[in-house]
Amino acid sequence: MFTTGDHLYLYAALGLYALALIMYFGKFRGAFWILIAGLIINSLYLLGRGWLGGVFIPNPIFEGPFLLPWCVALIAVIMRKAGGDHDWGILIIPLLLFTLFAMYHAKGMIPPTPKKMTVWALAFFFTETMAHACFYCGAVLAIMYLSKNNQASFHSLIIWGFMAYSVSQVVGAVWCYMGWGNTFRWGPRHMTSAAIWLIYAAYLHLRFMSAWNMRRRAWYAIVVATIVFISVFKHYLHEMTFPRIGG
Amino acid sequence: MLKKIWMFSWNFLGDIRLSFYLLISAALFLLIGAFYSGMNYSYFSKLNEMRLQDWMIQRLAAEPGITWWLPLLLIVLVLLGVNTFICSWDRMSSLLPGRKEVSCRRFLNNITPSLIHYLFIIVMLGHAVTFMLGSWQRIPVKEGASIKISEDFPEFRIDSIENDYFPQDSPLKDRIRQTTVSMRSPKGESLELSFLNHLAFKGYHLHLDMVKKRKDKRSRQEIIEQQKKETCNKEDVYHLKSNQKKKSRKLLLLVIDDPGLYIIISGFVMILILMFWYFVEIRKRNNV
């Protein structure tokens, strides 16, 4: 594909996201359409990653550091289209940061093992990354809520993130059994994943505790998203040491 | 007096605040465990091939500095299960008397969180069954060799082992895309096994695995060095060229007896279905 191995498309997406942010804060019209353009270029770049190995292998498309900005952009687009939330543009800030990280990250593909060549693996990576994106966006909106005391849209995003994460745990368990013969493995990746699910399950229970009003829940959302960020990005940085093909 | 103690214990163990603290504690111990297992990957990977109690007898006391979190995690999870049961029981008990005062759909929506919690307990019990009663055998597979898993399992002969590689003109050349093992029993039953395509046979699940061969004689220092280098990335195992000179690949048949598997998977699926239905109904109700 024409975008395969050409990282300029990622840089172009970054440029468009930056322009969208400037236009949003400058209250210029068209910020949303520039964001859409960035999302399209980002999508083309992602699709091109499928051919890094010389044959089409979808795994690199769903690699976390590169899929995460796409997910955040998609969430911003959905929030804008769903209407009623004027803070959609603030999500371009984490979008820019995650895209910058993707530019810094090793861009080649980790050669897939036979056990990763299944739709269950792809479904796992997609739902997990989408959930992470919801958690990070939820934290950003929680910061907005604390500073402006406006509507608490962060809560809905965290619920959606929890549901996506629950799906990722199930498809991950299926994939793990198919490949390795266990639904849960005592390894760092699995245990961190389970811990994140429990932390957000705890968040769901806060509504039943009168001491946890919306402001305290916003703080909780910010703190746990930070824990998720540290755990996940530590793993992304570790993966940079793995041998890669195509960059 | 006894009734007072019982009521106090029941209320304490079923308190929603306890749920919160137990969830956070379990998450904390899992994060600690993730840290230690990341630093000692080989040591903890054995836990995936042994029953939990056997591993704890062998390895828990041997290295308490890196395993102390595991018994605490198990205690917290047991308490979480008890807390979840009591909390859900109380909720259901309060909802059931009023079931005729609301519509059937509304009633089902009201009890759905409790059902989800019961299913969560069932999934946790399924995991406990797997960890404590499961068995994992690893049998080397070689072409022409015979394998016998157990007395009630027929002896199988390995007819052929076929490796399918990525195209030689691609950057992924010399890497295995798939391996297919054909086996035949004396009675003519034939089985074909490949990565990700496991087989269910006579109560066992058969999977394929590939590992690096270890040198027969290794010094303690070599073993420690090798264990330190081990990570979750196994791409070099399937790369022929890096292993060809040393012939250091070994194909294994994983013979698994997992009594908790179907409990876990069916519980998970039911939780997802109920969860999605519940949140969609809540959103509809809030939008009305």
Interface residues (C-beta under 8 A of the other chain):
Chain A: L52 G53 G54 V55 I57 I110 P111 P112 T113 P114 K115 M117 T118 I159 M163 S166 V167 Q169 V170 A173 V174 Y177 M178 G179 W180 G181 N182 T183 F184 R185 W186 G187 P188 R189 M191 T192 A194 A195 I196 L198 I199 A201 A202 H205 L206 F208 M209 I227 S231 E239 F242 P243 I245 G246
Chain B: I16 R17 S19 F20 L23 I24 A26 A27 L28 L30 L31 G33 A34 F35 S37 G38 Y41 F44 S45 L47 N48 H127 T130 W136 F166 P167 D169 S170 P171 L172 R175 I176 R177 Q178 T179 S194 F195 L196 H198 H205 H207 D209 C232 N233 K234 E235 D236 V237 Y238 H239 L254 I256 D258 L261 I264 I265 F268 V269 I271 L272 M275 F276 F279
